[in-house]
Amino acid sequence: MSTNRLIYLDNNSTTPTDPRVVETMLPYFYEIPGNAASRSHPFGWQAEEAVEYAREQIAGLIDADPKEIIFTSGATESDNLGIKGVFEMYASKGNHIITLTTEHKAVLDACKKVEKLGGEVTYVPVKNDGLVDLEVLEAAITDKTILISVMWANNETGVIQPMKEIGDICKKHGILFMSDATQAVGKIPVHPKEVGVHIMAFTSHKMYGPKGVGALFVNRKNPRVKVTAQLDGGGHERGMRSGTLNVPGIVGFGKAAEIAKAEMAQDAARLSALRDKLEKGFQDNLEEVYVNGNIEHRMPHVTNISFKHVEGEGLMMTFNQNIAVSSGSACTSASLEPSYVLVALGLGDDLAHSSIRFSLGRFTKEEDIDDALRLVTAGVNHMRDLSPIWEMYKEGIDLSTVEWAEH
Ligand SMILES: *Cc1c(COP(=O)(O)O)cnc(C)c1O
């Protein structure tokens, strides 16, 4: 490969915008510049028509009514609106929310805020494969519980939760069910009504649409759900989200939804074959390679792999001029913290720090996977060659018995 070709395997962070989406958006910057809320002239009418068409495209992707789609600035805002909006709207029914320890920060931090406002939140742990234990989840319900929020698919591991089973539990107890489905919408079939999800957050830029636009699905019938607006203003979006709509962004989001609906099955089949090739390649070429999270219930395009005794951030430096991925460590202030998601799966700090997330996407080619396999394998071998810990492991020393000097 040429040394300057950059391979993008970080599609769970954001996806490139599909060129067909960009093309659809362009007229809405200059030729059709209207504010969708301007009711008195054709510019406004055209913008509104475009927004309503996009709303239909997006509703069509998730089998919802267009009226159930509330546009936002992205999934972070949608998660905040869902969690805080339910907490406020249903305050007379109770103040308890249940969620998982492996949720995205947008959900966890919104829950932290709810706790500050006098709410109670139970953070249910997951099993070692990342799946929720349904009995533990149900046991967390109290007579004050108003909401259970469980992500459809995890951003770090791709693990898909048993949505239908959780929906049944919520139904049985008369509790609202919310899901952050950001990583699942547009990639696998996601039909909230079918599984009993009442509120669902997702975003355009994780499904080949533009950044800065997202949606909250809010169920309108049986039950009729409402969330308290978190922005005060003109009362747009059925009173749930004020603010001038991002017309070009919404048009692009709609087009992305239409493409996803048409191409999801073929993309998923192609990408899961490539993902499996990558995983098998590492397992065939290297020792001590572990795939994190349940491998049956997971997204087709993601693999999260720990290369034992190799520090992930260091490993990334050996190939990050050529390959873009994410590691299982997060730089929080000055220190390198292991991913809380991987820690929640019971991985020790060492395995969490040695993990790399490869997330493929619509524009990933087979040669990208071949090159990634070669470069990452070389990087792992290089790091292990330099590692005294790897040498000790190869000599058969039980590393758990080694006493490390304090420093
Ligand atoms: C990316 C992501 C978000 C945040 O979405 P934005 O549109 O970037 O705000 C929320 N939840 C999950 C699971 C994500 O992957």
The ligand as an SDF file (V2000), in Angstrom:
LIG
                    3D

 15 15  0  0  0  0  0  0  0  0999 V2000
  -22.3150    9.0360   19.1230 C   0  0  0  0  0  0  0  0  0  0  0  0
  -23.2440    8.5990   20.1780 C   0  0  0  0  0  0  0  0  0  0  0  0
  -24.0070    9.5350   20.8870 C   0  0  0  0  0  0  0  0  0  0  0  0
  -23.8620   11.0340   20.6690 C   0  0  0  0  0  0  0  0  0  0  0  0
  -24.3630   11.4100   19.4280 O   0  0  0  0  0  0  0  0  0  0  0  0
  -24.1270   12.9180   18.8830 P   0  0  0  0  0  0  0  0  0  0  0  0
  -25.0510   13.0320   17.7240 O   0  0  0  0  0  0  0  0  0  0  0  0
  -22.6900   12.9450   18.4800 O   0  0  0  0  0  0  0  0  0  0  0  0
  -24.4460   13.8520   19.9690 O   0  0  0  0  0  0  0  0  0  0  0  0
  -24.9030    9.0720   21.8230 C   0  0  0  0  0  0  0  0  0  0  0  0
  -25.0460    7.7620   22.0530 N   0  0  0  0  0  0  0  0  0  0  0  0
  -24.3260    6.8380   21.4090 C   0  0  0  0  0  0  0  0  0  0  0  0
  -24.5250    5.4000   21.7100 C   0  0  0  0  0  0  0  0  0  0  0  0
  -23.3950    7.2170   20.4570 C   0  0  0  0  0  0  0  0  0  0  0  0
  -22.6810    6.3020   19.8320 O   0  0  0  0  0  0  0  0  0  0  0  0
  1  2  1  0
  2  3  1  0
  2 14  2  0
  3  4  1  0
  3 10  2  0
  4  5  1  0
  5  6  1  0
  6  7  2  0
  6  8  1  0
  6  9  1  0
 10 11  1  0
 11 12  2  0
 12 13  1  0
 12 14  1  0
 14 15  1  0
M  END
$$$$
